[in-house]
Amino acid sequence: MNRFLYRACGLTLGLPLACPALLPAPADKTIPDIDIVYGETPRTLPAPLVQERHWQFEPNRFLYRMGRYGRYLIENGCRITVTRHPETADADVCFHLLYVCLALVLQQRDLFVLHANSVRLGERAVTFAGRSGAGKSTLLAALVGEGHPMLADDVTVIDAPLAGTAMVRSGFPHYKLCRDAAERFGASEDVMTPVRWRRRKVGIQADRADFSDEAAPLAALFLLDQHEEEGVLCKPLNGVEKFTALREHTYGPDGMGPLFSQSRVAMQVAATVPIFRLLRPRTGWTLDRVVAQVKQQVMGVAV
């Protein structure tokens, strides 16, 4: 069986299928950090600590069940076993691996993973977190369109050594976007892939020039949300509310990664990185004003 070696989030991934969204691993990386294979997986875990409709969780094991998109067993931070459904297309497998399984296996590896997007502004990284539909990917696409290379979409890994600077790892050159936003940005159909389980979304393959494959120091983190007022409002968070906000946007259920290390990184980021709540009106297109606020806070560019 063919094996494909790729790189993402500072690690080497071994896949049983081609995944165009990923960059090839360097020639000297021949042994994957995370091995992804086809095989049989259980329909249920024997003793799940937490479970919902599509997943079950035990220490160091996570079973992700998506019906006709297959089952995925994530184990010990180093292995993902995929049970394909007969109707599952390669593109569907790649999407679930990159946008769900990768985040979970990274958590198992004791890494701090935010449900957030990141872009490089100059020499520094800026991260955008928020609930689904808050505008993370739209803001990312707008900044990429201005020439600021993307670092990560949906899965942002932050390293924060005890006596060092918080760093955002480079992910992979691909992002999801609502189709209407993709069309507004002038994206070509050639780079769009339908996301079949989220019909309003498409996958966008970023140009290599629009992607930074080097980690960057984290300059600021923005929590995107909506409000009922007309203007765009940017408010700094302070103290414990910064830590709480980070924990709220950590990927996966509580306990996926070691609690001590997760909390330590969250506390260090909260202590050293500015965090803002960025509110936009619930209706209307205000992207230009949101972009301006980000630039004002990070780069000192006047609104």
Backbone torsions as a table, in degrees:
resi	resn	phi	psi	omega
1	MET	NA	138.9	179.0
2	ASN	-64.9	144.3	173.3
3	ARG	-124.5	140.1	-178.5
4	PHE	-122.8	129.5	179.4
5	LEU	-105.9	127.1	-179.2
6	TYR	-131.1	170.8	176.1
7	ARG	-125.6	143.9	176.3
8	ALA	-165.0	138.5	175.3
9	CYS	56.8	34.7	177.4
10	GLY	78.3	9.7	-176.2
11	LEU	-127.2	161.3	175.2
12	THR	-100.1	130.7	-179.3
13	LEU	-113.2	133.1	173.6
14	GLY	-105.4	120.7	-176.0
15	LEU	-118.6	152.2	176.6
16	PRO	-89.1	3.4	-179.9
17	LEU	-144.7	158.4	176.9
18	ALA	-71.3	138.7	-179.9
19	CYS	-132.2	93.9	-174.0
20	PRO	-61.7	-19.0	-179.6
21	ALA	-71.5	-17.6	-176.4
22	LEU	-99.2	156.6	174.9
23	LEU	-92.5	145.4	179.3
24	PRO	-61.6	148.1	175.5
25	ALA	-71.7	152.2	174.7
26	PRO	-57.9	154.6	-175.3
27	ALA	-60.6	-28.9	-177.5
28	ASP	-85.3	-2.1	178.4
29	LYS	-98.2	92.9	-175.7
30	THR	-106.4	-12.1	178.7
31	ILE	-115.2	119.4	-175.7
32	PRO	-72.1	144.7	170.0
33	ASP	-74.1	-33.2	179.1
34	ILE	-126.4	118.6	-177.0
35	ASP	-100.3	121.9	-178.9
36	ILE	-112.7	123.2	-173.4
37	VAL	-134.4	158.9	168.4
38	TYR	-85.9	144.2	177.6
39	GLY	174.8	-179.8	178.2
40	GLU	-80.8	140.0	176.1
41	THR	-128.6	152.8	179.2
42	PRO	-69.7	152.7	174.6
43	ARG	-77.2	-24.5	175.9
44	THR	-144.0	154.9	172.4
45	LEU	-86.5	150.3	-174.7
46	PRO	-66.4	-35.4	-175.8
47	ALA	-144.9	66.9	-177.9
48	PRO	-66.2	137.8	175.2
49	LEU	-77.9	-37.6	-179.7
50	VAL	-139.9	144.8	177.0
51	GLN	-154.4	150.2	171.4
52	GLU	-134.3	-171.9	-173.2
53	ARG	-56.3	-43.9	-172.0
54	HIS	-103.2	1.1	-178.3
55	TRP	-154.8	158.0	173.6
56	GLN	-136.8	149.4	-174.2
57	PHE	-133.9	129.5	168.1
58	GLU	-125.9	164.4	175.7
59	PRO	-54.8	123.1	177.7
60	ASN	65.7	13.7	176.1
61	ARG	-142.0	133.5	179.0
62	PHE	-137.1	121.9	179.2
63	LEU	-105.6	118.6	-178.1
64	TYR	-110.3	118.8	-172.2
65	ARG	-119.5	117.9	-175.9
66	MET	-126.8	36.2	173.2
67	GLY	56.2	-119.7	-176.5
68	ARG	-75.2	2.5	172.2
69	TYR	-101.3	5.2	172.5
70	GLY	99.4	176.0	175.1
71	ARG	-118.4	146.9	-175.2
72	TYR	-135.5	121.3	178.4
73	LEU	-108.4	115.8	-177.4
74	ILE	-103.9	124.8	-171.9
75	GLU	-135.7	131.3	165.7
76	ASN	57.8	20.4	176.8
77	GLY	70.7	12.9	-175.7
78	CYS	-143.2	-2.7	-175.6
79	ARG	-147.2	136.0	173.1
80	ILE	-128.3	121.8	177.4
81	THR	-104.3	128.9	-175.8
82	VAL	-111.7	123.4	170.8
83	THR	-103.4	108.8	-175.7
84	ARG	-79.6	142.5	168.9
85	HIS	-86.0	147.7	-179.9
86	PRO	-55.0	-26.6	-178.6
87	GLU	-91.4	-1.9	-174.9
88	THR	-76.1	124.8	175.9
89	ALA	-86.7	158.2	178.0
90	ASP	-56.2	-40.8	-179.1
91	ALA	-61.5	-36.3	178.5
92	ASP	-66.8	-42.6	178.5
93	VAL	-60.8	-46.4	-179.3
94	CYS	-61.2	-42.3	-179.9
95	PHE	-61.6	-46.5	-178.4
96	HIS	-68.4	-34.7	176.4
97	LEU	-64.7	-45.3	-173.6
98	LEU	-77.6	-37.9	-170.2
99	TYR	-100.9	-4.8	175.3
100	VAL	-131.2	-61.6	-172.2
101	CYS	-63.1	-39.0	-179.4
102	LEU	-60.2	-44.7	179.8
103	ALA	-60.7	-40.1	-176.8
104	LEU	-71.6	-41.1	179.3
105	VAL	-69.1	-31.2	175.5
106	LEU	-66.6	-39.0	175.3
107	GLN	-60.3	-42.6	179.1
108	GLN	-63.0	-23.5	179.2
109	ARG	-86.0	11.7	176.1
110	ASP	73.5	28.5	177.4
111	LEU	-101.4	153.9	-179.7
112	PHE	-93.8	112.9	-172.4
113	VAL	-119.3	122.4	177.1
114	LEU	-102.4	144.7	170.2
115	HIS	-79.0	84.5	-169.3
116	ALA	-159.5	161.6	175.4
117	ASN	-107.9	153.9	179.8
118	SER	-140.1	145.4	-179.8
119	VAL	-137.4	157.5	180.0
120	ARG	-101.4	120.5	174.0
121	LEU	-109.4	106.4	-173.6
122	GLY	66.9	-126.2	-179.4
123	GLU	-96.9	4.4	-174.6
124	ARG	-121.8	159.7	179.6
125	ALA	-99.3	147.1	172.7
126	VAL	-127.6	134.1	-175.2
127	THR	-117.4	140.4	-179.5
128	PHE	-122.2	117.4	176.2
129	ALA	-111.3	165.5	179.4
130	GLY	157.6	163.4	179.5
131	ARG	-66.0	167.8	177.0
132	SER	-59.6	130.9	-179.1
133	GLY	91.4	0.6	-178.0
134	ALA	-74.4	-17.1	178.0
135	GLY	108.4	17.5	-178.0
136	LYS	-60.0	-51.8	-175.7
137	SER	-71.2	-32.6	177.7
138	THR	-65.1	-42.9	177.4
139	LEU	-65.1	-41.1	176.3
140	LEU	-58.8	-47.3	-178.6
141	ALA	-63.0	-37.9	179.1
142	ALA	-63.7	-43.9	-179.5
143	LEU	-70.4	-37.4	175.0
144	VAL	-61.5	-39.8	178.5
145	GLY	-62.9	-24.0	177.4
146	GLU	-88.1	0.8	177.6
147	GLY	100.7	9.3	177.9
148	HIS	-95.9	115.2	-173.5
149	PRO	-67.4	143.2	177.5
150	MET	-76.7	152.9	172.9
151	LEU	-110.6	-41.0	-175.6
152	ALA	-160.6	148.2	174.1
153	ASP	-121.4	122.8	171.9
154	ASP	74.7	-32.2	-177.9
155	VAL	-124.9	100.8	-179.3
156	THR	-111.5	121.7	179.0
157	VAL	-101.0	126.8	179.9
158	ILE	-117.0	124.9	172.0
159	ASP	-98.0	136.5	178.4
160	ALA	-141.4	85.5	178.2
161	PRO	-62.0	155.9	-173.6
162	LEU	-57.1	-38.2	-178.5
163	ALA	-123.4	53.0	-178.3
164	GLY	-154.6	-171.5	-176.6
165	THR	-92.8	139.8	174.5
166	ALA	-65.1	129.6	-176.7
167	MET	-122.7	140.7	175.8
168	VAL	-98.7	123.9	178.5
169	ARG	-76.1	151.5	174.4
170	SER	-76.8	135.4	-178.3
171	GLY	-96.0	-102.6	178.2
172	PHE	-150.7	153.3	-171.9
173	PRO	-82.7	66.2	-178.6
174	HIS	-154.8	143.5	176.8
175	TYR	-148.7	158.5	178.3
176	LYS	-100.5	145.2	-176.8
177	LEU	-150.6	144.4	172.4
178	CYS	-60.8	141.7	-175.5
179	ARG	-59.7	-40.2	-178.3
180	ASP	-64.2	-36.8	177.2
181	ALA	-68.8	-40.0	178.4
182	ALA	-60.3	-41.7	179.0
183	GLU	-68.6	-36.6	178.1
184	ARG	-63.5	-35.5	178.3
185	PHE	-80.3	-3.7	178.3
186	GLY	78.4	25.0	-179.9
187	ALA	-65.7	138.9	179.2
188	SER	-78.7	145.9	175.5
189	GLU	-59.4	-24.0	-178.3
190	ASP	-64.5	-26.4	-177.5
191	VAL	-105.8	3.9	-178.8
192	MET	-102.4	135.6	175.8
193	THR	-122.7	125.5	178.7
194	PRO	-60.9	140.0	172.5
195	VAL	-98.6	102.1	-165.5
196	ARG	-67.4	-29.3	-178.5
197	TRP	-90.8	-3.4	173.6
198	ARG	-136.2	89.1	-163.5
199	ARG	-67.1	-20.6	179.1
200	ARG	-84.1	-7.2	-176.0
201	LYS	-103.9	151.2	169.9
202	VAL	-130.7	152.7	173.1
203	GLY	-90.5	138.1	-179.5
204	ILE	-117.6	123.6	174.3
205	GLN	-86.1	115.3	-178.4
206	ALA	-74.9	146.0	171.6
207	ASP	-61.8	148.0	179.9
208	ARG	-58.0	-34.2	-179.5
209	ALA	-70.3	-17.4	-179.1
210	ASP	-94.4	13.0	-175.7
211	PHE	-130.9	135.3	176.0
212	SER	-104.0	123.0	-179.0
213	ASP	-100.4	21.6	174.8
214	GLU	-119.8	142.4	177.4
215	ALA	-62.7	153.8	-179.0
216	ALA	-139.3	146.5	178.7
217	PRO	-66.1	138.4	-176.1
218	LEU	-78.7	116.9	-178.5
219	ALA	-88.3	-37.6	-176.5
220	ALA	-165.3	156.4	175.8
221	LEU	-127.7	131.9	-179.2
222	PHE	-114.7	131.8	174.2
223	LEU	-99.1	111.1	-175.7
224	LEU	-86.1	136.4	178.7
225	ASP	-156.1	177.5	-179.6
226	GLN	-120.1	156.9	172.7
227	HIS	-142.9	175.2	-174.1
228	GLU	-89.0	-4.5	-178.5
229	GLU	-85.6	173.9	-174.0
230	GLU	-86.2	-34.0	-172.8
231	GLY	-86.6	169.2	171.9
232	VAL	-93.7	126.8	-173.3
233	LEU	-122.8	132.7	179.3
234	CYS	-122.2	117.1	-176.0
235	LYS	-122.4	127.6	177.0
236	PRO	-71.5	143.9	173.5
237	LEU	-95.7	156.5	-177.6
238	ASN	-138.2	153.2	171.1
239	GLY	57.3	-135.6	-173.2
240	VAL	-65.9	-24.3	179.8
241	GLU	-66.5	-25.8	175.1
242	LYS	-68.0	-46.2	179.0
243	PHE	-63.0	-43.6	-179.9
244	THR	-61.3	-42.3	-179.6
245	ALA	-63.0	-40.8	179.1
246	LEU	-64.0	-44.5	-179.7
247	ARG	-64.9	-33.6	179.7
248	GLU	-65.2	-28.6	-176.1
249	HIS	-107.2	13.7	173.3
250	THR	-72.6	138.0	-175.2
251	TYR	-69.8	140.6	170.8
252	GLY	83.3	171.6	180.0
253	PRO	-71.8	155.9	176.4
254	ASP	-56.1	137.6	179.4
255	GLY	96.4	-6.8	179.5
256	MET	-61.6	-43.4	176.3
257	GLY	-110.3	165.8	177.5
258	PRO	-57.1	125.3	-172.0
259	LEU	-62.2	-39.0	-177.3
260	PHE	-61.7	-50.4	-176.8
261	SER	-67.2	-37.1	177.6
262	GLN	-61.5	-45.6	-178.6
263	SER	-68.9	-36.5	179.9
264	ARG	-62.4	-46.4	179.7
265	VAL	-64.6	-43.5	179.1
266	ALA	-59.3	-42.6	179.4
267	MET	-66.1	-38.8	-179.4
268	GLN	-68.9	-41.7	176.8
269	VAL	-63.1	-43.7	179.6
270	ALA	-61.0	-33.8	-177.1
271	ALA	-79.9	-23.7	-170.0
272	THR	-119.4	-12.5	-174.4
273	VAL	-119.3	130.6	174.7
274	PRO	-63.2	136.0	177.7
275	ILE	-126.3	131.0	-176.7
276	PHE	-124.1	147.5	167.7
277	ARG	-98.9	118.2	-175.7
278	LEU	-109.6	111.5	-174.4
279	LEU	-106.4	134.5	175.6
280	ARG	-124.7	158.4	178.4
281	PRO	-59.7	147.2	-178.3
282	ARG	-65.4	-28.1	-179.4
283	THR	-122.7	156.6	177.2
284	GLY	92.9	160.6	-179.3
285	TRP	-96.2	106.8	-176.0
286	THR	-120.8	22.1	-173.6
287	LEU	-59.1	-39.7	-178.1
288	ASP	-61.2	-37.7	179.8
289	ARG	-73.0	-34.8	176.5
290	VAL	-64.6	-45.7	177.4
291	VAL	-59.3	-42.5	-179.8
292	ALA	-62.3	-39.9	178.8
293	GLN	-64.1	-42.1	178.7
294	VAL	-61.2	-46.2	-179.1
295	LYS	-64.3	-37.8	179.9
296	GLN	-63.5	-42.8	-177.3
297	GLN	-73.4	-34.7	-172.5
298	VAL	-96.0	-40.5	-172.3
299	MET	-110.6	-4.6	-178.9
300	GLY	74.0	20.2	179.1
301	VAL	-83.7	128.5	-176.3
302	ALA	-66.3	141.8	176.4
303	VAL	-78.2	NA	NA
